[in-house]
Amino acid sequence: MYDGAAAARVLRFFRLSGPMKRFIAIALCAIAFPAAAEHVSGIIVKFKPFTAKAALPPAMRLARVADATAIPLQPVRTLATGAQLAALPGPVEVAQAKAVAARIAADPDVEYAEPNYLARPAATANDEFYLAQGYLSNGIASISANAAWDTTKGSPSIVVAVLDTGVRPHVDLGGRLLPGYDMIASPQRANDGDGRDADATDPGDWFVHGDSVDGDTDCDVHNSSWHGTSVSGIIASITNDRAWTAGIDWYARILPVRVLGKCGGTVADIADAMAWAGGVIVPGVPVNLTAAHVMNLSLGGDHACPQAYIDAINAVYARGFTRAIVVAAGNSSADVTGSAPANCPGVISVASTTSLGNLARYSNFGPVTLSAPGGQLSAHFITEGIVVLSNQGTTVPGADGVDIGGGTSFAAPMVAGTVALMLSAAPHLTPAQVQNILVTTVKSFPAGANCDTTRCGPGIVDAGAAVHAAAATEAPPTAVTVAEYYNAMLDHYFITWSPAEQQNLDAGNTPTKWVRTGHAFRAYVAPQAGTSPVCRYYIPPALGDSHFFGRGIAECDATGRNNPSFVLEDPAFMHMILPTGGACPAGTMPIYRVFSNRADANHRYMTDRSVRDMMVARGWVAEGDGPDLVVMCSPAM
């Protein structure tokens, strides 16, 4: 992970023999520049949902706050979490931005306000370069990827999002890259001629004297880092092809999400990127149809965890796709509690260790989740570098290459790659199970190492042990029976597969009596190939005192947006196959849905077409796709 302090590097290239031409860049010296002062150009403002001003449009609420505080604020956009990004007249130093945010937060209509900090890819340490990928071995301070491969080499169904500088189409990532998205809103920071777009390609993030990004000139001078390509290669470069480097997961797909450009990236962009990568709707951005199971963020800034990050992380886990958000601990040689997003709740923070199991000199430390190899500096000999995919261009892209470097940026993807292997062996794992397995299967720090559990977490990630433990976990039943109940007093129907809910309803432990109708269908309780999540909303008494089951991401999100009073009880109550053109695949049964068309809204779900037609004859409205109006497809009973 890069921190804000950059170094000018003299690079020397050696051509390697082999079937493909590539280069290893070796840093021969480093001249340190003083760290540039950080500036902030915007404020993230979240308004309270239940105030006298709640009915006003966000732009009007923002204008009112600007008038009340005498702070000129210009609305920019709405974040995925509902917060508003407001622009200041120009870049201001962090201390001034904090003071502005505090004044705005004091307004009774505001839930929180915080600076739109910059996060930067922390400067690679370029330390103790090591001309082989020793971290993959089964050594005492390596990750034992070789042992993990005895259980699984990965799966193309697992998606790992890399939130970084974007990615180059390196030949050793061929066939592994999903389209991704460029979430950098500022055209100057994006450095590709526009703002947000569907092109996650890395155009380069170099900065020279005299450059300016949105009025900010106090950025560190450096060549293009190709950081996202390096991180992606650690996780998933093509393995066993006798060329370039070996990835930890042989088959996982990478979802590149650009958040870092010239002078780094902003909290607002990174928060939206986390949300989008996890399948959460982001205003003005197309829906992500390949939500990530794992996210890697090898980036950070020296400040408290922004509420915008917390909101995004919570939204991602609530969506139900993502099982781990892995974050580099930072390269400031300081306590990790001062580095965001590594200090945010819900993330897996990773410190960097050396080949001897010591804490790398640059690595942040303290209450990290665990450690992983990240490289170390030796002034005498190149022994510790992490070999990574890169590009030979110093500014704009050049030919494919490899580089040798180090940093917590390279420790984090060791863990992200391990989690990808774990999920290929056990796709049912929950976020809590993933983290528990990681921390309970670590390698103890070698005797004599300067790491202990107070500085470096419980140990060094052990991919072999973690994958073995994941494979041994008991999977939930693949499919369950969804039973239908009827309440004659309400004339409402309800469905559930939950044993606890069924027991409660059967025992009559409800204010009004529910009875089984005898109708049922099957559903998956965990994602399967080709399934989509079915969300469950509670409709409050004023609108029906009922439940609605939405099929797929689009319908679930539209339901929440169009009905803000509905309560989302579960974003993935069950998983079903969606019909194509109203037709269900072979081996499945069509599910029909009808709407009561009354003020007390209620829906009924069934597999019997004759029951559907009977309900329509009573005045209920059939909903679905195709000529037969099918909403979902159930596993055969």
N, C-alpha and C positions, 0 to 999 in steps of 0.2 A: 504494500500500500504506500502510495506517495504521500508525503506531508507537504506543507507549503514551502519549505526551504529547498530550493533547487540547486543543482550543481552543474557547472559546465564540464562536459566530458570530452576528452580526446579519445576518439575511437579508432581502433585498428582492426582490420578484418583479415581473417585467415580463411582461405578456401579449403573446404573439406573434400576428400575424395569420396566417391560414391556415385550412384546412378543419377542423383539430382544435385544441381549446383545450389549451394547455400552458404551462408556466411555466419560466423560467430563474432559478435561485436564484444570486444574486451575493453573495459575501461582502464586506462593506464594511469590517469590522474584525475583529481577532482578539486576544483577551485570553488570554494564556498562563497556564495553571495549572501548578503544580509537579507533576512526574511522581509518580504514586502508587507506593508500595513494592509490589513484586510478591510475592504469596504463592502457596504450593503446598499442595494438600490431599491429595495422594496420591503413591505411589511405584509405578513400573513395575518388576516383578521378573521376570526370565527365569531359569528353573532349567536346570541342565545336564542333557542328555538321558541321559547314561550315568554315573550315580553309584549308590551303594547305596540312595539314597532315590528313585530314578527311578520305582519302581513305586507309590509312594504317590500318592494324589490330590493335585492342586495345593493344595487348601485345607489339607490336613494338612502339606504341605511348607512352606506359608506360615506356619502356626501354629508349626511347629518353629523356623523362623527367627526369628519374633517372640519366642518364648521365649528362644532362645539370645542374641538381641541386646538383650532387654529393651525392645523397641520395639513398642508396641501397634499391630498392623496388622489391618485387617478386609478380608477378600477382597471384591472388588466384581464382577469379571468377568474372563473370559479374552479376550485380544485375538486378532485374526486370526492373529498371528504365533506364538501359543502363550504369550506373556508374560502375567503376571498383574498386574492393576491392584489395588493395595491402598490402602485409605483410611487416612489418619492421623486421630488424634482430632479435629483441627481444622486450620485454615490456619496454616502456619508460613512465615517468610520464606525466600527462596531459599537463603541461606547455610546455614540450619539444615537445610533439606531435602536439600541436597547432602551434609551431614555424615551425616544419617540414611542416605541411599542408600549412602554409602561404607562404613558399618558393615555394612549388609546385604550389599553386594557382596563383603565379605571372607569371608563364609561359604563353605566349600568346595562347598556344594551349589548355589551361585548363579552363573550365567553373567554376568549384569550386573544392576545396579539403578540407577535414575535417577529424578529428580523428574519428576512429571507436570506439566511446565511449562505455563503459559498462553501461547497465541499470540493476538495481537490484530490486527484489521485496522488497519494503520498509518494514522494520521490523514492525511486528504487535505490536501495542501498548500494547496488553494484559492488557487493562485497564478496570476498573469498570465492571466486568463480570456480565452479566445479564442472568439468567437461563430460559429465555423465549424470544421469538422473538417479543418483543414489537414494533419493527420498522414496523411490518406489520399492526398495528392497525390504527384506524382513529384518533389517538391523535393529539394534536396540533403540535408536532414535529416528528410525524411518517409519513410513506409514504401513508397511506390509501390504502393498497393493498386490504383490505377487500371490500372497496367501488368499486375498479376497477373490482373485480371478479363478481360484480353484472351485469357488462356489458359483460365481456369476461374473460375466464380463460386461454386464450392463444390458440395457434394453432401449430400442428406439422409441418406445412409448413414454419414456421419461424425458421431461423438458426441464432444462436448467437455464434460467434467465441470468444473463450477465449484464448488470447495470454499470456501464463504464463509458469508455470513449467511443463505443461502437466497435466494429470489427472489420478487418481487411479480408477479402476473399482468398485467404492463404490456401495453397494447394493441399496442405495437411489438415485443413478443415473442410475439405471437399465433401459434400453430401451431408454435412453435420449441422448446417446453419438454417434456421428458420428465418422468415423475412424480417421479423423484429420491427422496431419503430425508433425514430429519432424524436425524443421527448424534449429536446432543448428548444425553448420558446424564442430565445434571442437569436436573430440571424447572425449578429457579430460573434456571439459565443459559439454558435453552431459551426461557423466557418465553412459553410457549404452553400451559401447564397440564399438561404431561407431559414425559417424557423422549424416548427414541428412538421414532420412528414414521415412517410412510410419507408424511408431509406436510412437504415441503421449503419451504413458504411462509414468508416472512420476516414475523414478527409485530412487528418493531421491536427495536432493541437499546439503547434509551435508558437512561441511568443518572442518577439524581438524588441529591442529598444525602440520606442516611438509608437508601438502598437497600442490600441485602446479598445476596450470591450465595454460597450454601453457607458462610456465616459470614464471608465476605470483604467488608469495606466499603471497602477502599482502592482503589476503581476510579475512573477519571476521569469527571467529569460531562460528559455530552454528549447531544445529540439523537440520534434514530435515524438511522443512516447510509445504509440501503438499499444497502449496499455491493455485495452480490451481484448486485443488479439492474443496477447501473452496470457492473460487470465483464462480466456476461452480454451487455449491450447493445453494448459495444465489439466483442465477438466476433461476435454474431449477431443484432443487431436487424434488423428487416425493412428491406430496402434497395430503393430505386427505387420507393417508394410515396408520394413527395412529402410525407412527414410525419415528424416526430420525427428520429431520427438514422439514419445508414447503418452497418450492421454490416460487418465485414471479410469474413466469409463469408456469402453470401446465403442459403444453404440448410442449413447444418449445424444439428444439434439440440443443445440444451443439456441436460445432466443436472445439475440443481442438487442439491448435497449440503450440508446445513447442518452447519457445524462451529463457527461463531462466533455467540455470543449475547451476553447481558449480560456484560461484563468479558472478552470474547474467547472463546477455546476452549482445550481441553486437548490435550496431546500424545497422550494415549490415544485421544481421540475423533478427532483428525486422522489418526493412524496407521490406525485402523480405517476411516476414511472413504476414505483412499487405497486401501486394500486392497479395500474394497467397490466403489469406482468402477472399479477395474481388473479386476473379475470374480473376486476372491478371496473365498472363503467367510468370513464373519464370524459367530462364534457368536451365536445369538439374533436374527439379522437375515435377512430373506428374500434369496434369491440375486438378484443384479443381472443381469437378462436383457439389459441394453443396456450392456455394458461399454464404457468410454470409450477412444477412440483417443488423445485428448489430455486432459490435466488442467491446470487453472489454479489455482494457490494464491497469491492476493494477500494474504498474511498472513505473520506471522513473530514470533519472539521472540529476544531478545538472549542467546543461549547457544550452546554447542556443539551439533552435530547429534546428537539423541538416537538411541540404538541402535534404539528402536522405529520411528523414521522409516526408518532404514536397512533394517531387516527388512521393513517394508511396501513400500518402493520395490523391493527385490529380489524380493519376492513378486509384485508387480505386473508387473514385466518378465518374470519367469519364466512368468506366466500367458499372455503372448503377445499380448494385445489392444492394450495401450497402447504408443504409440510415442514419447511425449514427456510429461514432467512439468515444466511451466513454472512458475517461482516468482519472485515479486517480490524484488528484492535487498534492499529495506528502506529506510526513510526516516530513518535515524539519522545521516546524513552521516558514516559510519564504514566501516571495512573490513568487507566482506561476510563475511569468515571468522568474524565474531562473530554472524551472524544466521542462525537456522534457520527453515525448511528450505532457505534459499538456499545454505547451506554444506554441504549433504548431497551425497554422491556420487550421480551418476545423474540429477540435475536440471539443467534449463536455467535459469540465473539471469539476471535481466534488470535492468540499471541504467536510470535515467531520464535522457533528454537533452531539451534545449530546442529551439526552432525554429532556433537557430543551430548546433546540434550540440554545445553545451556540456554538461557534466555538470550536471544540476539540483542546486541548492544543498543540497537535503535528501537526495539519493540516496546510498545506500551505494555503495562503489566497490571496486576491487581485482580479484581473479580471478573476475570475472563471465563468463558465457558470451558475452553480447553486450548491446547497448543498444537502446532503443526510445524514441520520444517519450512523455513522461509529464506535461508541463506544468511551469510555473515561476512563481514569484511576482514580480510587479512592483508596487512601492508607488505607481507613478505612473499606470499604465493597464492595463486588462484586455487582454492580448494573447496569453497563453500557455495558457489553460485548456483542458482536454479536456472536450468536451461529452458528457454521459453521460445515459442514462435514469435516472430516480429516482422519488421519490414525495414528495408535498407534506406528508405527515404529519410532525410533529416528534417524536411518540412512537408512537402507533398509526398504522396506515396511513391515508392520505388518498387524494386523487385522483392519477392518473398525472401525472408531471412530468419535467422534465429539470433537470440541475444542471451546474455548471461547476466542475471541480476539477483536481487533479493529484496525482501521487505515483507511486511504482513500482508501486502497485496497478493503475494504468492503463497502465503500460508493458508489464507482463507479458501482458495479454490481446492486445496488439498482436502479440506473438510467437505466442501460442496460436492466434489467428485465422489467422496466416500458415501455421502448421503444418497447420491444418484444410484450408486451400486446397491445400497441398502434397499432402496425402493424398487429396484428391478427384481430383487429377491423377495421382497415383501411389500407389494404395492398398497396394502391395507394399513400400513403404519400411520399413526396420528402424529401431529407435531410433538406432543408430549412424549410419545414412545421413541421418536427419532432422537430427541435430545437425551432422554434417559439412557438409551443404548450407547450413544456416543460417549457419555461421561462415565459410564460404568464398565466400558471395555477398553479404556485408554491404556497405553503403556506407561508404567511407572517411570519417573525420571531416573536416568542412570545414576549409579553411585558416583558421588563427587560432583554432580551437576549443580549449578547455582539456582536451579528452579525448585520451587516447592509449591504446595497447594495455595499458598497465600499470594503468590506472584504470577504463577503460570497456569492456574487451573488444576484440575485433578491429574493431568498427565498429557501425553502426546497421542494424537488420534491414531487408532489402530484399525485400518480398513479391514484387515482380515478378520479380526475378532468381532468388529461391528457388523459386518455382513453375515458372519456365521450366526451371531445372536439374532439378527433381524430375520434370517431364514427360519430360525427355530421358533419364532413367535407364532402363536395360534391365530390364524385368520378368522375373522367373523364369518358366519354362514354366508355363502355367496348370494343366496336368494332367500327371501322370507315371504310369509303369507300376509297380505294386507286384508284385514277383515273390515266389512262394512257394518255400521250401526245406524239405527234410526231412532229418532226422538219424536213420538207422536204429538206431544204437547207443542213442540216448536215446528213440527213438520220439516225437520232438518236431517240431513244425512252427514255422516262423518266416517273417515277411514283412518286406520292406523295399523302399523305392524309392531309397534312397541309392546312387549309383553307386559310391562308395568301399566301402560295405559289400558290395554285390554283387560287386565285383571281388575283394575279400578272400575271400568265400565261394567264388566260382568257382575261385580259385587254390588252395583247400585250406589257407589259412593259419590254420587253427583246430585246436584239440586233437583234435576229432572231426570226421568228414567230413560236410559238408552238400551236398546235390545239389538242383538245381531239379526241381520236380514237373511243370512245364509249365503250371501254373495261375497266373493273374495277374488283376489288375483295375486300374482307373484310380483315381487320387485327385488332389485338388488339393494343391499345396504352399503356397498362400497363401489367405487368406480370400476367399471369393466370396459373392455374394448368396445368403442362405439356408443357408450351410454352418455347421458347428460344428467345433471343434477335436477331433482325435483324439489323446489323450495316449499316451505309451509308458512303461510301467513295466518295470523289471527285477525279476524275482522271484528272490531269492537262492537259492543251492544247497540250503539246508535245506528250502526250500519248493517247489523245482522246477527251479531254474536255467533259467528260461524268461523269456518276455516276455508282457506283457498290453497290449492296445491298447483303451483306454477311449473310448467314443463320447460326446462332449458334456461340458459343465462338471459336471453333476450326478454322472455316473458316475465321472468322473475324481477329483472331490473325495471321493466316498464311498470309492473304492478306497484313496486315501491315508489317510483317517481310519481305515478298518477294517483296514488292513494297514500299520502304521507301519514295518515292516521293508522294505517294497517301496521301490525306488529310482526316483524320477521322473526319467527320462532326458530327456524332452522333453514340455512341456505341450501342444504343438501339432505333433506329428510330421507330421501331414497334416490335411487338412480334408475333411469329407464332409457330405452332406446326410443328415439324420436322417429316418426314415420317420414318417408321420402315421397312427396307428392300424395300423401294420404295413404300410402301403402306400407305395411309392416314387413320386415324381412322374414324369410322362412324360419320356422321354429318359434315364432312369437305370436302373441294374440293381440288384436287391436283393443285399445281402451277408449271408450267413448266418455264424453263429458257433457252434462246438461246444466244449465243455469236456471234458477227458480224465477228470474225476471220479476222479483218482488223487492220491496224496500228492505226486507230482512234477507239480504243476499245469502244464497246457499248454492252449493254445487254438488252434483252427484257423479260418481265415476263407476263405470261398469264395463264388463267384457261382453255382455249379452246384448246384441243389437235389438232384440225384441223388447227388452226392458227399456232401452233408450227410446225406442219408438213410442212405448206406452207413456213415458214421461213427457215426450213432446206433445202427445195427444192431450195431456193434462195442462198444457200451456208452458211447459219448460222449454228453454231454447237450447238446441244442440250447438256445440262448438267444436271446432277441429279443422283438419286439413283434408283436401281431396273430396271426391264425390260422396264418400261415406262419413266424412267429418270425424276423423280419427285424431286423437290428441297424443297418445303415447302407445308404446308397444311393450307388452308384458312377457316375461319368460313363461313358457308353457307350464301349466299346472301339473 
